[in-house]
């Protein structure tokens, strides 16, 4: 028996370990390193954002303190660059500010530079029509200042390259593709003095011609030449990843997408297309949790930056990742259920092996009965609490009804005495009976009791009622504590569930039409539609 218990216990432990551990997915060491770099960058994302915000604050401070037009333009350019892939509205704001200042300075080069910035920001947001209209500011020969020609053709090539992916009409897609290739050729001519753009464009051309190895060789050679700006490193790794992906080598593609995304995060850019691609490849490897995390960061960043192209890529893959993540959670729940069951078995086996099963079972049963009793008592307490809450409103109206009926009885009694006194011709008695002071005193006392009782239950009734009304339409403000007006009493009675105007009129000694007018007046003053006002009134105090 002892050996049997030991065998069962060992089997349970092994099963628990099998279910609690995820299968290990091997990756190349260089890929693991790249992913570690990416995870560290993501963990420090907020710090990089803060660094960018600090730079922006410095530029803004300098801008306020600078009167020189050219210096102001340079600072506006810095602010535009910081916001380009960080915040769409701010980027557009500073692009327009640059354009306005350049025109005030009557500097053609600065005007053309601001125009290109506007067009490119429109492209990032997928606003191709607006970008094309902005580029129409140039004549067919391009910018007057030749050193802006490279940016001019880059913007047009980016524009038509994007259109090749968004146009669905085959008759229009062809011309867009031709213009894309045309401007690529133009760019290669103008990129002789800009090695980074030359290498980038040449690699893209190699890819179009299906010369993937040549594209990667040129990119890697240039990347290994020396240090480059962070943004350039991001682009180079992104293009290298594309070459590996084109050959079906997703392992090395993931490595370079991870490096590219890391550089974008360090640069505090929010439109991170490489992170979307990394999420896709992680999903293919079965790393669902990491893919889900990456795509959520990419989605939030694309929303903040209003990056249209990045958002389209996110939307394309998000349903697959969300579905896989849901399936993963279901598997985890199933595994957890099995794990809990196995732990239960393990516990039972251990208890039996130790000879304490019977005593422990009795203790468990006793605890269960005690717990059941406690649950029953708790349910009863909750039911009583609910019943008390329900009775509270009814009790107050019953209290009011008693007083109202009592006053009615007094009126009947006075009427009877009046008739008797008439027959006996006792003038003094008749005079006393006709005096309404007694009844009015009782009614006044009743209203005071009602006000105190109602506001004791709903102490903030006047404030909460006025919150339902438009400004300038509030009622009852400045009343003495514990006091209601007749108009407030109407809605206090409605809150207690008395909806009939006749009943309210009887209690308040008013005509039904007066009560009706009170109700219409406050409905019209409500911030809600008429039919919803009293519904919100009934929520007061809940």
C-alpha positions in Angstrom: 0.0 0.0 0.0 2.9 2.3 0.9 4.5 1.8 -2.6 1.1 2.3 -4.2 0.7 5.7 -2.5 4.3 6.7 -3.4 3.6 5.8 -7.1 0.4 7.8 -7.2 2.1 10.8 -5.6 5.0 10.7 -8.1 2.5 10.4 -11.0 0.6 13.4 -9.8 3.7 15.6 -9.3 4.8 14.7 -12.9 1.4 15.6 -14.3 1.4 18.9 -12.4 4.8 19.8 -13.8 3.6 18.8 -17.3 0.6 21.0 -17.2 2.2 24.0 -15.4 5.1 24.4 -17.8 4.8 25.8 -21.2 6.7 23.9 -23.9 10.1 25.5 -24.6 10.4 27.0 -28.0 14.0 27.2 -29.2 15.3 30.3 -30.9 18.7 31.2 -32.3 20.8 33.0 -29.7 21.0 36.1 -31.8 17.2 36.2 -32.0 16.9 35.8 -28.3 19.4 38.7 -27.8 17.4 40.9 -30.2 14.1 40.2 -28.4 15.7 40.9 -25.0 16.9 44.3 -26.3 13.3 45.0 -27.6 11.8 44.0 -24.2 14.1 46.3 -22.3 13.3 49.1 -24.7 9.5 48.5 -24.1 10.0 48.4 -20.4 11.7 51.8 -20.6 9.2 53.3 -23.1 7.8 55.9 -20.7 11.2 57.1 -19.9 12.1 57.6 -23.6 8.8 59.5 -24.0 9.7 61.7 -21.0 13.1 62.5 -22.6 11.3 63.5 -25.8 8.9 65.7 -23.8 11.8 67.4 -22.0 13.4 68.2 -25.4 10.1 69.6 -26.6 9.8 71.7 -23.5 13.3 73.2 -24.1 12.5 74.0 -27.7 9.2 75.6 -26.7 11.0 77.7 -24.0 13.6 78.8 -26.6 10.9 79.7 -29.1 9.2 82.0 -26.6 12.5 83.7 -25.9 13.6 84.1 -29.5 12.7 87.0 -31.8 14.9 86.3 -34.8 12.9 84.9 -37.6 15.4 82.3 -38.9 16.1 81.1 -35.4 12.4 80.7 -34.7 12.0 78.7 -37.9 14.8 76.4 -36.9 13.1 75.8 -33.5 9.7 75.2 -35.2 11.5 72.7 -37.4 12.9 70.9 -34.4 9.4 70.8 -32.8 7.9 69.4 -36.0 10.5 66.7 -36.2 9.9 65.7 -32.6 6.2 65.5 -33.1 6.2 63.9 -36.6 5.6 60.3 -35.4 4.6 61.2 -31.9 1.5 63.4 -32.1 -0.2 64.2 -35.4 -2.1 67.4 -34.3 1.0 69.0 -32.9 3.1 68.1 -35.9 0.6 69.7 -38.2 0.4 72.7 -35.9 4.1 73.4 -36.1 4.2 72.6 -39.9 1.6 75.3 -40.4 3.5 77.7 -38.1 6.6 77.1 -40.1 4.7 77.8 -43.3 3.3 81.0 -42.0 6.7 82.2 -40.7 8.4 81.3 -43.9 6.0 83.4 -45.9 6.4 86.3 -43.5 10.2 86.1 -44.1 9.5 85.7 -47.9 12.1 82.9 -48.0 11.4 80.5 -50.8 13.5 77.7 -49.5 11.8 77.8 -46.1 8.4 78.0 -47.7 9.1 74.9 -49.8 10.6 73.1 -46.8 7.4 73.8 -44.8 5.3 72.6 -47.7 7.1 69.3 -47.9 6.7 68.8 -44.1 3.0 69.3 -44.4 2.7 66.9 -47.3 4.7 64.2 -45.5 2.7 64.5 -42.3 -0.5 64.0 -44.4 1.1 60.9 -45.9 1.8 59.4 -42.5 -1.9 59.8 -41.7 -2.9 58.2 -45.0 -4.4 61.6 -46.2 -3.2 61.0 -49.8 -5.6 63.6 -51.4 -4.4 66.3 -49.0 -0.8 65.3 -49.6 -1.2 65.5 -53.4 -3.0 68.9 -53.2 -0.1 70.2 -51.1 2.5 68.9 -53.5 0.7 70.7 -56.3 2.1 73.9 -54.8 5.3 73.0 -56.8 5.4 73.3 -60.5 6.5 70.4 -62.7 10.2 71.1 -62.3 10.0 70.7 -58.5 11.4 73.0 -55.9 13.2 76.2 -56.8 15.9 75.3 -54.4 17.7 72.2 -55.8 18.8 70.9 -52.4 15.2 70.2 -51.6 14.8 68.1 -54.8 15.7 64.9 -52.9 12.9 65.5 -50.3 10.5 66.5 -53.1 11.0 63.2 -55.0 11.1 61.2 -51.8 7.6 62.6 -50.8 6.2 61.9 -54.3 7.7 58.4 -54.3 6.2 57.7 -50.8 2.9 59.1 -52.0 2.6 56.8 -55.0 4.1 53.9 -53.2 1.4 54.2 -50.6 -1.3 54.5 -53.3 -0.2 51.2 -54.9 -1.4 49.5 -51.6 -4.6 51.5 -51.1 -6.0 51.7 -54.6 -8.2 48.7 -55.4 -9.1 49.7 -59.0 -6.7 47.8 -61.3 -6.9 50.5 -63.9 -5.7 53.1 -61.4 -3.2 50.9 -59.6 -1.0 50.4 -62.7 -0.4 54.2 -63.3 0.3 54.6 -59.6 2.9 51.8 -59.7 4.5 53.4 -62.8 4.9 56.7 -61.0 6.3 54.9 -57.9 9.0 53.4 -60.1 9.6 56.6 -62.0 10.2 58.6 -58.8 12.4 55.8 -57.5 14.6 56.3 -60.5 14.6 60.1 -59.9 15.6 59.6 -56.3 18.6 57.4 -57.3 19.9 60.2 -59.4 19.5 62.8 -56.6 20.8 60.5 -53.9 24.4 60.4 -55.0 25.4 62.8 -52.3 23.2 61.1 -49.7 24.6 57.6 -49.1 21.9 56.4 -46.7 19.1 57.2 -49.1 21.0 55.8 -52.1 21.5 52.5 -50.3 17.9 52.4 -49.1 16.5 53.1 -52.6 19.0 50.7 -54.3 17.9 48.0 -51.9 14.3 48.6 -52.6 15.0 48.4 -56.3 16.8 45.1 -55.9 13.8 43.8 -54.0 11.5 44.9 -56.9 13.8 43.0 -59.3 13.8 40.0 -56.9 17.5 40.3 -56.2 17.0 39.8 -52.5 20.6 38.7 -51.7 22.1 41.8 -53.4 19.6 44.0 -51.5 20.6 42.5 -48.1 24.4 42.7 -48.9 24.2 46.4 -49.7 22.2 47.1 -46.5 24.4 45.1 -44.2 27.6 46.5 -45.7 26.3 50.0 -45.1 25.0 49.2 -41.6 28.4 47.8 -40.6 30.3 50.8 -41.9 30.0 52.8 -38.8 27.7 54.6 -36.5 24.4 55.9 -37.9 21.6 58.0 -36.5 19.0 56.0 -34.5 16.3 56.6 -37.1 18.5 55.4 -39.9 19.4 52.2 -38.0 15.7 51.5 -37.5 15.1 51.8 -41.3 18.1 49.7 -42.2 17.1 46.8 -39.8 13.5 47.0 -41.1 14.7 46.6 -44.7 17.1 43.8 -43.8 14.2 42.0 -42.1 12.2 42.4 -45.3 14.9 40.6 -47.3 15.0 37.7 -44.9 11.2 37.5 -44.8 11.2 37.4 -48.6 13.4 34.3 -48.5 11.2 32.7 -45.8 13.8 33.1 -43.1 11.4 34.3 -40.4 14.0 33.7 -37.6 16.4 36.3 -38.8 13.6 38.5 -40.0 12.3 38.6 -36.4 15.8 39.4 -35.2 16.0 42.6 -37.3 12.4 43.6 -36.8 13.1 43.5 -33.1 16.2 45.7 -33.5 14.3 48.1 -35.7 11.4 48.4 -33.2 13.9 48.9 -30.4 15.5 51.9 -32.1 12.0 53.4 -32.8 11.1 53.1 -29.2 14.4 54.6 -28.0 13.7 57.5 -30.5 10.2 57.8 -28.8 8.4 57.2 -32.1 4.9 55.8 -31.7 4.3 54.6 -35.3 6.3 51.4 -35.0 5.6 49.2 -38.1 8.5 46.9 -37.3 6.7 46.0 -34.0 3.7 44.9 -35.9 5.8 42.6 -38.1 7.5 41.2 -35.0 4.1 40.5 -33.5 3.1 38.6 -36.7 6.2 36.4 -36.5 5.9 35.8 -32.8 2.3 34.6 -33.5 3.6 32.2 -36.1 6.1 30.8 -33.6 3.2 30.3 -31.1 4.4 33.0 -28.7 0.8 34.3 -28.4 1.2 36.3 -25.2 4.2 38.2 -26.6 2.5 38.8 -29.9 -0.6 40.2 -28.1 1.6 42.5 -26.0 3.5 43.8 -29.1 0.4 44.4 -31.2 -1.3 46.3 -28.3 1.7 48.6 -28.0 1.8 49.1 -31.8 -2.0 49.8 -31.8 -1.9 52.4 -29.1 1.1 54.1 -30.7 -0.5 54.2 -34.1 -3.6 55.8 -32.6 -1.6 58.4 -30.8 0.5 59.3 -33.9 -2.5 58.9 -36.3 -0.2 56.7 -38.4 -2.6 55.4 -41.1 -0.2 52.8 -42.8 0.8 51.4 -39.4 -2.8 51.2 -38.2 -3.8 49.3 -41.4 -1.1 46.7 -40.7 -2.2 46.5 -37.0 -5.9 46.0 -38.0 -5.0 43.3 -40.5 -3.2 41.1 -37.9 -5.1 42.0 -34.7 -8.1 39.6 -35.3 -5.7 36.6 -35.6 -3.7 37.6 -32.6 -6.9 38.3 -30.5 -8.3 34.9 -31.5 -5.1 33.1 -30.7 -4.9 34.9 -27.4 -8.5 33.9 -26.5 -7.7 30.3 -27.3 -4.5 30.5 -25.2 -6.6 31.8 -22.3 -9.1 28.9 -22.7 -6.2 26.4 -22.7 -4.7 28.1 -19.6 -8.1 27.9 -17.8 -8.4 24.2 -18.8 -4.9 23.5 -17.6 -5.5 25.4 -14.4 -8.6 23.3 -13.8 -6.7 20.1 -14.4 -3.9 21.4 -12.2 -6.3 22.2 -9.4 -7.8 18.7 -9.8 -4.4 17.1 -9.7 -3.4 19.1 -6.7 -6.6 17.9 -5.0 -5.7 14.3 -5.8 -2.2 14.9 -4.5 -3.5 16.3 -1.3 -5.9 13.4 -0.8 -3.1 10.9 -1.4 -0.8 12.6 1.0 -3.5 12.7 3.7 -4.2 9.0 3.2 -0.5 8.1 3.3 -0.2 10.0 6.6 -3.2 8.2 8.1 -5.1 11.4 8.7 -7.8 11.1 6.1 -10.7 10.4 8.4 -9.8 13.1 10.9 -9.2 15.6 8.1 -12.4 14.6 6.3 -14.4 15.3 9.5 -12.7 18.6 9.9 -13.5 19.5 6.3 -17.1 18.5 6.7 -17.4 20.5 9.9 -15.8 23.5 8.2 -18.2 23.0 5.2 -21.2 22.9 7.4 -20.0 26.0 9.3 -19.3 27.7 6.0 -22.8 26.8 4.6 -24.4 28.1 7.8 -22.4 31.3 7.5 -23.4 31.6 3.9 -27.0 31.0 4.8 -26.8 33.7 7.6 -25.1 36.1 5.2 -27.8 35.5 2.6 -30.5 36.1 5.2 -28.7 39.3 6.4 -28.5 40.5 2.8 -32.2 39.7 2.2 -33.1 41.6 5.4 -31.0 44.5 4.4 -32.7 44.6 1.0 -36.1 44.2 2.6 -35.2 47.1 5.0 -34.2 49.3 2.1 -37.5 48.4 0.3 -39.6 49.0 3.4 -38.0 52.4 4.1 -39.8 54.2 1.3 -43.1 52.4 2.0 -42.9 53.2 5.7 -42.6 56.9 5.1 -45.6 57.1 2.9 -47.7 55.0 5.4 -46.6 57.5 8.0 -47.8 60.4 5.8 -51.1 58.6 5.0 -51.9 58.2 8.7 -51.4 61.9 9.3 -53.4 62.9 6.2 -56.3 60.6 7.2 -56.1 62.0 10.8 -56.5 65.6 9.5 -59.4 64.4 7.3 -61.1 62.9 10.3 -60.6 66.2 12.2 -62.3 68.1 9.3 -65.2 65.7 9.3 -65.5 66.0 13.1 -65.5 69.8 12.8 -68.2 69.6 10.2 -70.4 67.4 12.4 -69.9 69.8 15.4 -70.8 72.8 13.2 -74.1 71.1 12.3 -74.8 70.3 15.9 -73.9 73.8 17.1 -76.3 75.3 14.5 -79.2 73.3 15.8 -78.4 74.4 19.3 -77.8 78.0 18.2 -74.6 78.3 20.4 -72.8 81.1 18.6 -69.6 80.9 20.5 -69.2 77.2 19.7 -69.9 77.8 16.0 -67.3 80.6 16.0 -64.7 78.3 17.5 -65.5 75.5 15.2 -65.2 77.7 12.2 -61.7 78.8 13.2 -59.2 76.9 11.0 -56.2 77.5 13.2 -56.4 74.1 14.8 -56.4 72.3 11.5 -53.7 74.4 9.9 -51.5 73.9 13.0 -51.9 70.2 12.6 -51.2 70.3 8.9 -48.1 72.5 9.5 -46.9 70.0 12.1 -47.5 67.1 9.7 -45.4 68.8 6.9 -42.6 69.5 9.4 -42.7 65.8 10.4 -42.7 64.8 6.8 -39.8 67.1 5.9 -37.7 65.8 8.8 -38.5 62.2 8.1 -37.9 62.4 4.3 -34.6 64.4 4.6 -33.4 62.0 7.3 -33.6 59.3 4.7 -32.5 61.4 1.7 -30.3 64.1 3.2 -29.0 65.3 -0.2 -32.3 65.3 -2.0 -32.4 69.0 -2.8 -28.8 69.0 -4.2 -29.4 65.8 -6.2 -32.7 67.1 -7.6 -31.1 70.3 -8.7 -28.4 68.3 -10.4 -31.1 67.1 -12.7 -32.1 70.7 -13.6 -30.5 73.2 -16.0 -28.5 76.1 -14.6 -30.7 78.9 -13.5 -33.7 76.5 -12.9 -32.7 75.2 -9.5 -35.2 75.2 -6.6 -35.1 75.1 -2.8 -31.6 76.6 -2.5 -31.0 78.4 0.7 -33.9 76.8 2.6 -33.4 76.2 6.4 -32.1 72.7 7.2 -34.8 70.0 7.4 -37.3 72.1 5.4 -39.0 71.5 2.0 -41.3 73.8 0.0 -44.6 72.5 -1.4 -43.0 72.2 -4.8 -40.1 70.1 -3.4 -42.7 68.0 -1.4 -44.4 67.1 -4.7 -41.1 65.5 -6.0 -40.3 64.0 -2.6 -43.6 62.2 -2.8 -42.9 61.1 -6.3 -39.5 59.7 -5.1 -41.4 57.7 -2.5 -43.5 56.1 -5.3 -46.6 58.3 -5.1 -47.2 59.1 -8.8 -50.9 60.0 -8.8 -51.3 63.8 -8.9 -54.7 63.4 -7.1 -53.0 61.7 -4.1 -50.3 64.3 -4.0 -52.9 67.1 -4.2 -54.9 65.6 -1.4 -51.9 65.4 0.9 -50.6 68.9 0.1 -54.1 70.5 0.1 -53.6 71.7 -3.5 -55.6 71.3 -6.7 -54.5 68.5 -9.1 -53.9 71.1 -11.7 -51.4 72.9 -9.5 -49.6 69.6 -8.9 -49.6 68.9 -12.6 -48.2 72.4 -13.3 -45.4 71.7 -10.8 -44.5 68.5 -12.6 -44.5 70.0 -16.0 -42.4 73.0 -14.9 -39.6 70.7 -13.6 -39.8 68.4 -16.6 -39.2 71.4 -18.8 -36.3 72.6 -16.6 -34.7 69.1 -16.7 -31.4 68.4 -18.5 -33.0 65.2 -19.6 -35.9 64.6 -22.0 -39.3 65.0 -20.3 -40.1 61.3 -20.2 -36.7 60.5 -18.5 -36.8 63.2 -15.8 -38.9 61.2 -13.2 -36.9 58.1 -14.0 -33.7 59.8 -13.0 -35.6 61.3 -10.0 -36.3 57.8 -8.8 -32.6 57.0 -8.7 -31.9 59.7 -6.1 -30.5 58.1 -2.9 -29.7 54.8 -4.6 
